[in-house]
Structure formats: structure tokens, C-alpha cells
Amino acid sequence: MARLQLIKHNAQLSGLRPELATYIGTAIEGLHQYSRFRSDEKPPGRASAVVVRPTEPRRPAVTAIKVRHTRPEDIPELIALQARVYPDIPAWNRRKVREQLEVFPQGQIVAEGENGLVGGASSLIVLWDDWAESHTWKEITGAGTFDNHNPLGRTLYGAEVFVDPNLQGQGIGHLLYNGRRALCQAMNLKRVIACGRLPGYRAYSHDMSAEFYAQKVVWGDLVDPVLSFQIKEGFSYCGVIENYIPEDHNSCGYASLIVWLNPDYHPEQPVTIPEHIAL
């Protein structure tokens, strides 16, 4: 009220009639009160709201990853990593991994981080016509010894690829597939062929065949952890192999047959296997 009396007094000193001075004073005081109310007003529902966002478990940070060829000293760590990735499937033993390195060292690669190995991929060269109709993992890989490696072939066969389960989804698999493609191109091979697990099939095995499951993954109706990734990597789906790895219960023993064609392949030139291949 003191403010209102002061406004009216000043208006009267300016020569205004008392009733007009009262009107002006009341209007100015009203504007002042409204302005103060607006400055103190808080948006409804926001003043005391505390937004709680769910936190996801933090994955170990992936620093610089390099892909290089496998060395004999990598064998114990590589086997231990494979056992963590496939706890329900028997891991390789040291003798078989040594044989792979002796038979075809250029085809064996690993992904390495600052704390050790985080992934691996193995391959051999085959005459695909010998295996195209039907085969199991044990048959084509010589039970993991790579005895069937044939430098006269034109197909790089992907026998294995795996990534640390705590680091999956961070691009390590992509780096390993890039390394495998680099091998194929450096040796002037026609293609990369592999049989990939179908670990998502078990949940659908009572409702559909493995072939139909794989087709639905290709069509984008279902997502399979392995086949969906391979399709994104540029591989084409060719069909399903039965009893590929019978011990693979999540895949019910099935695997998808996939292929990547080398765009730089020169059929008139021979296959060459350099001693050192840059990855």
C-alpha cells in the first residue's frame, strides 16, 4: 500500500485530478504485482521433478584394436578365449592350433587390445567342389587340424571366428572379417565361404524349420546374432547345412552357408600365397 500512496502523491504533484491519480496508481501497482508473480512462477510439473534414467551396465572400454597374424605364443590365450565364447562346445587343444599355424599361417589372425587378445579367426583354402554338396565342420577342417588345406583351391574357407563375449558389439568382429577379406584379396582367391552358427534358432525350432528360420532372418523378420551380422558384413546367404556341429545345441546342429565374392578376383591370374600379408 505504501507504494500505491507514493504513486498517487507523485501523480497529484504533476497536476492530475485525484481520481485520475488514484486510477493510474492502482494500474501501475497491479502491473508490478503481476510482474513479480510471473518471475516467481515455476513451470507446472518441472520445479521439483527429478528425472531418473536407468543406467546400463558399463562395458569394458575398447581402446585401439589391431588385427595381426596369430603367433605360436598366442595359443594358450586363444584357447582360453574360445572356451569363454563357446562354453558348451569343446575348445581346440594346443596341438590342433599348432598344426593350423604350420599348415597355413597366413590364414590365422587375431584381434589384440592393450590387455591381450579379444578375438580370433581361422581359415584354410579348399577346392570348393569337393565340399559344396554337403559337409560338417569336422570333415572340412580335418577335425580342426586343417589337413584339407589345398593351395590349389580358389576358396578361402572360414573355419572359425569369435570375439570376447564382454566386448561383442563394439566392432571387433567387423575388423576380423575385414582381415579375412584382406587375405582373400591378397591371395587372389575367388571368394570367402563359411558356415555360420544359428544360435537363435533353438527358440523357434518347434515352430519352423531351420531353413525357414534363416530365410526370415534374411528377410529382416527375425534377428539372429550370427547370421544377421554376417549379412551386414556383405555376405550372401546360400542355404542351411544340417549336423554341421552336432554339439551346438543352440543352433540345433544347423549352420547357414554364406559367401562373399572377391570383387578384385582375376581368374586369369594364379593364386599366390605371400609369406607376409598386410592386414
Secondary structure, DSSP 8 states (H G I E B T S, - for coil): -HHHHHHHHHHHHTT--HHHHHHHHHHHHHHHHHHHHHHH---TTTTT-----------------EEEE--GGGHHHHHHHHHHH-TTS----HHHHHHHHHH-GGG-EEEEETTEEEEEEEEEEE-GGGTSS---HHHHHTTTT-TT--TT-SEEEEEEEEE-TTSTTSSHHHHHHHHHHHHHHHTT-SEEEEEEE-TTGGGGTTTS-HHHHHHHHHHTSS--TTHHHHHHTT-EEEEEETTSSTT-TTTTT-EEEEEEE-TT--TTS-----S----
